[in-house]
């Protein structure tokens, strides 16, 4: 990965997108405090298995700068990437029309929803029912549990992303300004990833299969939990 002066600015814009998603959550919690079941210890949404290049870089950067959290085991990460990262100075159930947008593999235990121990689809960074990289979790993780809005939903513009949140509110009745605009966020993330790949000299697509290159979270977790 080659160093490029544009990368810090691109990463700043990525962090602004993360902050935008977080701000939606803050507004929703303030408006509907009794409709949110999400809390530490519930990991039923945590099934992400891969990320794009810019989010992989953000996770690696977090690992490099939090060695005390990762068990001091970052030596196996590419040394050139580490040097560059260190110099980056900045550092559902849709109730009437579809099943929940994410598969839910949960069990009920003492009133708390937790991921079943046999859930092989659980995110590699989900440890003890908590996210090991929570401050630097990917964009999609920052929208879990919210009402989503997209032009691509088949029967309605809005859909629930968790069957346990907003039990008394139908997605269609949820204020659009508090719903996550999936199309807008996806477009911005795709553009940021492309800019990052161009600036850092990494491939954005695998032309042999004509697909976006995705970095397995398990590979990143091996660096974190070695």
MOQUI-V989779 format. One record per residue. RES is the residue in one small letter. SS is DSSP state (2 for helix, 1 for strand, 0 for the rest). PSI is psi in degrees with one decimal (999 if undefined). NEAR is the number of other ideal C-beta (glycine too) atoms within 10 Angstrom. Layout:
res = [RES/RES]
ss = [SS/SS]
psi = [PSI/PSI]
near = [NEAR/NEAR]
//
This chain:
res = [x/x/x/x/x/x/x/x/x/x/x/x/x/x/x/x/x/x/x/x/x/x/x/x/x/x/x/x/x/x/x/x/x/x/x/x/x/x/x/x/x/x/x/x/x/x/x/x/x/x/x/x/x/x/x/x/x/x/x/x/x/x/x/x/x/x/x/x/x/x/x/x/x/x/x/x/x/x/x/x/x/x/x/x/x/x/x/x/x/x/x/x/x/x/x/x/x/x/x/x/x/x/x/x/x/x/x/x/x/x/x/x/x/x/x/x/x/x/x/x/x/x/x/x/x/x/x/x/x/x/x/x/x/x/x/x/x/x/x/x/x/x/x/x/x/x/x/x/x/x/x/x/x/x/x/x/x/x/x/x/x/x/x/x/x/x/x/x/x/x/x/x/x/x/x/x/x/x/x/x/x/x/x/x/x/x/x/x/x/x/x/x/x/x/x/x/x/x/x/x/x/x/x/x/x/x/x/x/x/x/x/x/x/x/x/x/x/x/x/x/x/x/x/x/x/x]
ss = [0/0/0/0/0/2/2/2/2/2/2/2/2/2/2/2/2/2/2/2/2/2/2/2/2/2/2/2/2/2/2/0/0/0/0/0/0/0/0/0/0/0/0/0/0/0/0/0/0/1/1/0/2/2/2/2/2/2/2/2/2/2/2/2/0/0/2/2/2/2/0/0/0/0/0/0/0/0/2/2/2/2/2/2/2/2/0/0/0/0/0/0/0/1/0/0/0/1/0/0/0/0/0/0/0/1/1/1/1/0/0/1/1/1/1/0/0/0/0/0/0/0/0/0/0/1/1/0/0/1/1/0/0/2/2/2/0/0/0/2/2/2/0/0/0/0/1/1/1/0/0/0/0/0/0/0/0/1/1/1/0/0/0/0/0/0/0/0/0/0/2/2/2/0/0/2/2/2/0/1/1/2/2/2/2/2/2/2/2/2/2/2/2/2/2/2/2/2/2/2/0/0/0/0/1/1/0/0/0/0/1/1/0/0/1/1/2/2/2/2/2/2/2/2/0/0]
psi = [122.9/147.0/143.5/134.9/-16.2/-19.1/-45.9/-40.1/-40.6/-42.1/-34.5/-42.5/-34.8/-43.7/-31.5/-36.7/-40.6/-44.7/-35.3/-44.7/-41.3/-36.0/-34.6/-45.9/-44.5/-42.4/-40.1/-43.5/-37.7/-38.0/-31.8/62.2/-26.7/3.5/1.2/121.1/-13.7/134.8/163.3/132.0/-14.1/117.0/26.7/-18.6/-12.0/78.1/13.0/136.0/-16.4/160.8/166.6/-177.5/-40.7/-35.3/-31.3/-42.6/-42.6/-38.9/-43.2/-41.6/-41.7/-42.2/-45.5/-40.0/6.3/48.8/-27.9/-28.3/-28.8/5.0/22.3/31.3/75.7/4.8/-24.6/-8.2/147.9/124.7/-35.0/-41.1/-38.8/-45.3/-41.5/-41.1/-41.1/-25.0/6.1/59.6/3.2/45.1/999/133.8/117.0/109.3/-27.6/-6.7/-16.2/165.7/167.5/144.1/-24.1/148.5/140.1/118.6/82.5/158.9/156.0/126.4/112.9/37.5/-1.3/137.8/125.3/158.0/133.5/147.6/-18.9/12.3/96.0/-10.1/0.2/144.2/137.3/-20.1/1.7/108.2/129.8/41.6/31.1/154.0/122.7/-17.3/32.5/-45.4/-22.4/30.2/153.9/166.1/-47.9/-32.8/-25.0/-6.9/-5.4/136.9/-14.5/167.5/129.8/147.9/130.6/145.8/-12.7/-6.5/135.8/-37.9/-15.9/153.0/-24.9/147.5/150.3/141.5/-2.2/133.0/-6.9/-17.9/152.6/51.2/-23.7/7.9/124.5/141.8/-37.1/-22.5/-0.5/138.5/123.3/-32.3/-14.6/-0.5/151.7/121.6/92.8/-40.7/-44.7/-46.4/-42.2/-43.9/-44.5/-39.6/-41.2/-43.9/-40.0/-40.0/-41.3/-45.2/-41.2/-45.6/-41.5/-39.6/-28.9/-4.7/27.2/154.7/139.9/-24.7/151.1/102.0/-20.0/-28.6/1.1/48.8/152.7/138.8/127.1/140.9/120.7/130.8/-26.9/-36.4/-41.4/-37.0/-31.7/-33.9/-33.3/-37.9/28.4/999]
near = [15/10/13/15/7/12/22/15/13/22/21/12/16/21/14/11/18/20/10/16/17/12/11/19/18/9/13/23/12/9/11/17/8/6/15/16/14/18/9/10/12/20/22/26/25/21/18/20/12/16/22/21/20/29/27/23/26/24/22/22/20/21/24/20/16/15/13/7/13/19/10/9/14/19/10/9/19/12/10/11/17/16/12/20/23/12/11/17/6/10/15/23/18/23/16/10/13/15/11/18/19/19/12/18/15/17/13/8/9/5/5/12/18/16/22/12/7/8/19/7/12/20/23/18/23/20/15/8/16/13/16/20/23/11/9/20/23/22/21/18/21/20/21/24/24/23/28/24/21/17/8/8/17/8/10/15/14/20/25/24/23/22/19/20/19/22/11/8/15/14/23/16/10/22/13/11/9/16/20/23/18/21/13/13/20/14/11/17/19/14/13/20/22/17/18/25/20/13/19/19/10/17/10/16/12/11/8/6/8/7/9/16/17/14/18/13/22/12/12/22/20/14/18/24/14/13]
//
